[in-house]
Amino acid sequence: MEIGFRWYGPSDSIPLKYIHQIPGIDCIVGSFFSTPPDELIPEQNIQNLKMHIEEYGFKFDSVESLPVHESIKLGQHERDEYIDIWCENLRQFAEAGIETVCYNFMLAFDWLRTDLYLRLADDSISNGYNHNDLGKIDIYTGLPDWSQTYMPSEIDEVFKVSRKVTLDQFWKNFEYFLKAVVPVAEQLGIKLALHPDDPPWDAMGIVRPLGTREGLERCINIIKSPSNGIAFCTGTLAAREDNDVYQMLEDFCKKGWVNYLHLRNILVTGEKEFHETAHNSEYGDLDMYLLLKSVYDNRYEGVMRVDHARSIWDEDRKPGYGLYDRALGVSYVVGILEALTKS
């Protein structure tokens, strides 16, 4: 198992030399948000990122958040053009040594929180979600990551069209996508990893069926291939109290379905209400020792990284992706893994 750390490239406020000082990190997880989903990522951008990462002795073998164009998700007539671009990006990644690509198939928007600056009892800042507060979100400026993908004039239309997609249409569009891209990924030796819907339920009138065991199993069964796998996100899946996260992780690992792993802790405070916490088991609902023991016992060999963290020590951070709390999370996870190995 490799311990990864997400980095947004040279424009990230956290320099690689700081990440290099965190013990236990094997690889850097890259992203290419500067390239819209209707364009091919410039090969030079991939090579430059690889050069920066390897300069500090890290491996660069995984990419996260390769965007799927909305036309693909909506099943529009031009989707084949954008699927071809997506596949060509995979080919470029393979040439650069990328082995794992994490993506999602969430209509209209990516991960969603209703409060990106929730102050906790210890005065740290975290991300929170309350389903009753969805109507208070400014969809033009108040959403993480994804809102910068669209011009303000486009957002209303994206929501309008996405709300018309039925559950049956969603699955047809997703199946079409998987059957087009998985064979290409398999030929290239790349493992695709679907991130569950976050949060794992319908939101803003838009269907989001990929946050349950049933939905993730259906994804795997669309096309059986080692290249069609799950990015198992503990915090996302634990937000649904009817998801048995421990059993799901064990079963999915045994079947070889987990191609990528996010570890984070959350505290559920009500129905469809939760916030993210420190990674340590005592602060949230998840027992990190049990989760790590499961992947260790089942010989998971992919990339694992700590996910969304708090802002501590007055750090001005990108929501979920500050340095200090993620560094603490890595150290905590590495300690548990050392204990498991030596025991």
Residue pairs with C-beta under 8 A, 6 or more apart in sequence:
1 295
1 296
1 300
1 301
1 302
1 303
1 304
1 337
2 26
2 27
2 59
2 61
2 302
2 303
2 304
3 24
3 25
3 26
3 27
3 303
3 304
3 305
3 330
3 333
3 334
4 25
4 26
4 27
4 28
4 29
4 62
4 303
4 304
4 305
5 19
5 22
5 25
5 27
5 28
5 29
5 305
5 306
5 326
5 330
6 28
6 29
6 31
6 64
6 305
6 321
7 14
7 16
7 19
7 28
7 29
7 30
7 53
8 31
8 33
8 318
8 321
9 30
9 31
9 32
9 34
9 49
9 52
10 52
13 316
13 317
13 318
14 322
14 323
16 28
16 52
16 53
16 55
16 56
16 58
17 56
18 323
19 25
19 28
19 56
19 58
19 323
20 56
20 57
20 58
22 327
22 330
22 331
23 330
23 331
23 334
24 330
24 331
24 333
24 334
25 58
25 330
26 58
26 59
27 58
27 59
27 60
27 61
27 62
27 303
28 53
28 58
28 59
28 60
29 62
29 63
29 64
29 102
29 303
29 305
30 49
30 53
30 60
30 62
30 63
30 64
31 63
31 64
31 65
32 41
32 45
32 46
32 49
32 63
32 66
33 65
33 145
33 148
34 45
35 41
35 42
35 45
36 67
36 149
37 67
37 68
37 69
37 70
37 82
37 85
37 86
37 149
38 69
38 82
38 85
39 85
40 85
40 88
40 89
40 92
41 89
41 92
43 92
46 92
46 93
46 96
47 96
49 60
50 60
50 96
50 97
53 59
53 60
54 60
60 96
60 97
60 98
61 97
61 98
61 99
61 100
61 303
62 98
62 99
62 100
62 101
62 102
62 260
62 303
63 93
63 98
63 100
63 101
63 102
64 101
64 102
65 102
65 103
65 104
65 110
65 145
66 86
66 89
66 101
66 102
66 103
67 103
67 149
68 86
68 103
68 104
68 105
68 177
69 79
69 82
69 85
69 86
70 107
70 108
70 158
70 161
70 162
71 78
71 79
71 82
72 79
72 82
72 83
72 86
72 173
72 177
73 105
73 107
73 162
73 165
73 173
73 174
73 177
74 107
74 161
74 162
74 165
74 173
75 165
75 169
75 172
75 173
75 176
79 173
79 176
79 177
80 180
83 177
83 180
83 181
86 181
87 180
87 181
87 184
90 101
90 181
90 184
90 185
90 188
90 190
91 184
91 188
93 101
93 188
93 190
94 188
94 189
94 190
98 190
99 189
99 190
99 191
100 190
100 191
100 192
100 193
100 259
100 260
100 302
100 303
101 185
101 190
101 191
101 192
101 193
102 193
102 194
102 195
102 231
102 260
103 192
103 193
103 194
103 195
104 110
104 194
104 195
104 196
104 197
104 198
104 210
105 174
105 177
105 194
105 210
106 197
106 198
106 208
106 210
107 162
107 165
107 170
107 206
107 207
107 208
108 158
108 159
108 162
108 204
108 206
109 139
109 143
109 146
109 147
109 204
109 206
110 143
110 144
110 145
110 146
110 198
111 144
111 145
111 146
111 198
111 236
112 129
112 143
112 144
112 198
112 199
112 203
113 127
113 128
113 129
113 144
113 319
114 128
114 129
114 130
114 131
114 133
114 134
114 136
114 137
115 127
115 128
115 129
115 130
115 133
115 275
116 127
116 142
116 144
116 319
117 125
117 319
118 125
118 126
118 127
118 128
118 275
119 125
120 126
120 275
120 277
120 310
124 278
124 310
124 311
124 312
124 325
125 310
125 311
125 312
126 275
126 276
126 277
126 310
126 311
127 144
127 275
127 276
127 308
127 319
127 320
128 274
128 275
128 276
129 199
129 239
129 272
129 273
129 274
129 275
130 270
130 272
130 273
131 199
131 201
131 203
131 271
131 272
131 273
132 272
132 273
134 203
134 204
137 143
139 147
139 155
139 159
139 204
140 147
140 152
140 155
141 147
144 319
144 320
147 155
150 158
159 204
159 205
159 206
162 206
163 204
163 205
163 206
165 173
165 206
165 207
166 207
167 207
167 209
170 207
170 209
171 209
171 218
174 219
174 222
175 222
178 219
178 222
178 223
178 228
179 222
179 223
181 192
182 192
182 223
182 225
182 227
182 228
183 223
183 225
185 191
185 192
185 225
185 227
185 228
186 225
186 226
186 227
190 227
191 226
191 227
191 229
191 259
191 260
191 302
192 227
192 228
192 229
192 259
193 229
193 230
193 231
193 259
193 260
194 210
194 216
194 219
194 229
194 230
194 231
195 231
195 233
195 236
195 262
196 210
196 211
196 215
196 216
196 230
196 231
196 232
196 233
196 236
196 237
197 208
197 209
197 210
197 211
197 215
197 236
198 211
198 233
198 236
198 239
199 208
199 211
199 236
199 239
199 272
199 274
200 208
200 210
200 211
200 212
200 236
200 237
200 239
200 240
200 243
201 208
201 211
201 240
201 272
202 208
209 215
210 216
210 219
211 236
211 237
211 239
211 240
211 243
212 240
212 242
212 243
213 243
213 244
213 248
216 230
216 248
216 252
216 257
219 228
219 230
220 228
220 229
220 230
220 255
220 257
222 228
226 256
226 259
229 256
229 257
229 258
229 259
229 260
230 252
230 257
230 258
230 259
230 260
231 259
231 260
231 261
231 262
232 248
232 249
232 252
232 258
232 260
232 261
232 262
233 261
233 262
233 264
233 307
234 245
234 249
234 262
234 263
234 264
234 265
234 286
234 291
235 262
235 263
235 264
235 265
235 266
235 276
235 286
235 307
235 308
236 262
237 243
237 245
237 248
238 245
238 266
238 268
238 285
238 286
239 266
239 268
239 272
239 274
241 268
245 286
245 291
246 287
246 290
246 291
246 294
249 258
249 291
249 294
249 295
250 294
250 298
252 258
253 294
253 295
253 298
253 299
253 300
254 298
258 295
258 300
258 302
259 302
260 302
260 303
260 304
261 295
261 300
261 302
261 303
261 304
261 305
262 304
262 305
262 306
262 307
263 279
263 288
263 291
263 292
263 304
263 305
263 306
263 307
263 329
263 333
264 276
264 279
264 306
264 307
264 308
264 309
264 329
265 276
265 277
265 278
265 279
265 280
265 281
265 283
265 284
265 285
265 286
265 288
266 274
266 275
266 276
266 277
266 284
266 285
266 286
267 274
267 275
267 277
267 283
267 284
267 285
268 274
268 285
269 275
276 284
276 308
276 309
276 310
276 320
277 283
277 284
277 310
278 284
278 309
278 310
278 325
278 328
278 329
279 288
279 306
279 309
279 325
279 328
279 329
279 332
279 333
280 288
280 332
281 287
281 288
281 289
288 332
288 333
288 336
289 336
292 333
292 336
292 337
292 340
293 340
295 304
296 337
296 340
296 341
304 333
306 326
306 329
306 330
306 333
307 320
308 319
308 320
308 321
309 320
309 321
309 322
309 325
309 326
309 328
309 329
310 322
310 325
311 317
311 322
311 325
312 322
312 324
312 325
312 328
313 324
315 322
315 323
315 324
317 323
